[in-house]
Amino acid sequence: MINKRRVLIIGLGNIGMLYDFNNNNPDIFLSHAKAINSIENYELIAGVDNNTELINLFKKRYKKKAYKSLGTALKKHIYDLIIISTSTNSHYSILNQIIKLQKPKIVLCEKPLSYNLKEAESMILKCKINNIKLFVNYMRRADPEVKILKKKIGPIRKDFFIKGICWYSKGLYNNGSHFINLLEMLLGKARDFEIINKGRLWNGIDPEPEFKISFQNSDIIFIPLWEEYFSHYSIELFSKYWRLNYEKGGEKINWSNICVNKEYKDEKIIEDFNYKNNINNNKLQLLSAKLLLKEMNNIKTSLCTGEQGLNTLRLIEKITSQLK
């Protein structure tokens, strides 16, 4: 008999439920609800939202309990995994309410943890005190191809330098943070940054600066684009020995090895490896949910820990402090 892990989803909006609500394709998992409900090791117990229409949609689609009151949901059932997929400014208060009433094994929180650095630090500390594993949903870290890329890049060598460009849109916190976090995974912790252009505010809230981040032996320039006209998320990295194209948010990945021809040493041959990553990219929530099962069994994974998410947030806070 399978020991099912009991799950609560707080927030039944886009990432919580709606992104794939009308999509029955078995290769597409864009929401927490569809991902969790598809894995036999999980039991989706309930959802929480203050929107009655979303509650009714959740009940109809998943045949599970749904509540307007988080307190009621926490008092009615015991959970192993609680997913916070609400607006960022509510994460701190929701986590506090969870800890007062329950001690789940894992809390998965949408990014960023908070817009307030002190709140984010408090969230991590409270989870540590209460023996709760806290993860931040930078889901690209769950992609198996990203793990392969990290192995290919390997330890950052002192004898060569990496240069790159990252294109992002829809704000630094909302989407730019995904790629900062991903590059921290691939290239190591950021050492310094430089503002190139202060840019604008997306939706009047989320800054979109142009800036450079220096990682270990790496300089990456981040350039914002216009989400209202098109979405564009890509990274291009170069070293003396390889080139990486990470396009459409990871849907297309190309790695090129540059090899010196032994007969004609002044010529170079480029060997290309294209990863058919469109399926993985549509399964990131599913892949993340499966890795959370491993974390419950104390198997370390590539998921973004609260501390790693905090490192990303600290860097973003430093960048935004220079935009004022």
HUZI-V580852 format. One record per backbone hydrogen bond with DSSP energy under -0.5 kcal/mol. NH is the residue of the N-H (numbers start at 1). CO is the residue of the C=O. If there is no record, write none. Layout:
# HUZI-V580852
NH_CO + NH_CO
This chain:
# HUZI-V580852
4_2 + 5_41 + 7_43 + 8_81 + 9_46 + 10_8 + 10_83 + 11_9 + 11_48 + 17_13 + 18_13 + 19_14 + 20_17 + 21_18 + 23_20 + 24_22 + 28_25 + 29_27 + 29_282 + 32_15 + 33_16 + 35_31 + 36_32 + 37_33 + 38_34 + 38_35 + 39_35 + 39_36 + 40_38 + 42_39 + 43_5 + 45_7 + 45_43 + 46_7 + 47_65 + 48_9 + 49_67 + 52_50 + 55_51 + 56_52 + 57_53 + 58_54 + 59_55 + 60_56 + 61_57 + 62_58 + 63_59 + 65_45 + 67_47 + 70_68 + 73_69 + 74_70 + 75_71 + 76_72 + 77_73 + 80_6 + 81_6 + 82_106 + 83_8 + 84_82 + 84_108 + 85_10 + 85_83 + 90_87 + 91_88 + 94_90 + 95_91 + 96_92 + 97_93 + 98_94 + 99_95 + 100_96 + 101_97 + 101_98 + 102_98 + 105_80 + 106_80 + 107_133 + 108_82 + 109_107 + 109_135 + 110_84 + 117_115 + 120_116 + 121_117 + 122_118 + 123_119 + 124_120 + 125_121 + 126_122 + 127_123 + 128_124 + 129_125 + 130_126 + 131_128 + 132_127 + 133_105 + 134_132 + 135_107 + 136_304 + 137_109 + 138_136 + 139_137 + 141_138 + 142_139 + 143_140 + 146_143 + 147_143 + 148_144 + 149_145 + 150_146 + 151_147 + 152_148 + 153_149 + 154_150 + 157_155 + 160_157 + 162_217 + 163_238 + 164_219 + 165_236 + 166_221 + 167_234 + 168_223 + 172_207 + 175_171 + 176_171 + 177_172 + 178_175 + 179_175 + 179_176 + 180_176 + 181_177 + 182_178 + 183_179 + 184_180 + 185_181 + 186_182 + 187_183 + 188_184 + 191_214 + 192_214 + 194_212 + 196_210 + 197_210 + 200_208 + 202_206 + 204_201 + 205_202 + 206_202 + 207_205 + 208_200 + 210_197 + 211_209 + 211_222 + 212_194 + 213_220 + 214_192 + 215_213 + 215_218 + 216_187 + 217_215 + 218_215 + 219_162 + 220_213 + 221_164 + 222_211 + 223_166 + 223_221 + 225_168 + 227_225 + 229_226 + 230_226 + 234_167 + 235_246 + 236_165 + 237_244 + 238_163 + 239_242 + 243_256 + 244_237 + 245_254 + 246_235 + 246_244 + 247_245 + 247_252 + 249_233 + 250_247 + 251_247 + 251_248 + 252_247 + 253_275 + 254_245 + 255_273 + 256_243 + 257_255 + 257_271 + 258_241 + 259_257 + 259_269 + 261_264 + 261_267 + 265_263 + 267_264 + 269_259 + 271_257 + 271_269 + 272_270 + 273_255 + 275_253 + 275_273 + 276_274 + 277_251 + 277_275 + 281_277 + 282_278 + 282_279 + 283_280 + 284_281 + 285_29 + 287_283 + 288_284 + 289_285 + 290_286 + 291_287 + 292_288 + 293_289 + 294_290 + 295_291 + 296_292 + 297_293 + 297_294 + 298_295 + 299_294 + 300_298 + 304_136 + 305_303 + 306_134 + 309_305 + 310_306 + 311_307 + 312_308 + 313_309 + 314_310 + 315_311 + 316_312 + 317_313 + 318_314 + 319_315 + 320_316 + 321_317 + 322_318 + 322_319 + 323_320
